[in-house]
């Protein structure tokens, strides 16, 4: 899926979720602490929220970030620039940052998956 297509899916999802709770763009912007023009740009797909803003929006809408990112229909997804398996799509912000750092260090998706498997193994032994 192209980044432009994903951006428009996210835009539609944010708008749909906002409308489901019956808020105008201005009311929603006030509710999440952003400018109305920012919400408008997210909903039109001209801009995409960063991960911290996504976390705030998801929290205020009481939905997982994965729902806003429309991650339910693919085998893998990109979170903060890191391709991860869908079973990891509900990661918290700290985990996403760690994955991003691993990606930036030059690791490919298979190497990152191997690290995650190692972490799972370590957690099981504790």
Secondary structure by P-SEA (a helix, b strand, c coil): ccaaaaaaaaaaaaaaaaaaacccaaaaaaaacccaaaaaaaaaccccccaaaaaaaaaaacccccccccccccccccccccccccccccccaaaaaaaaaaaaacccaaaaaaaaaaaaaaaaac
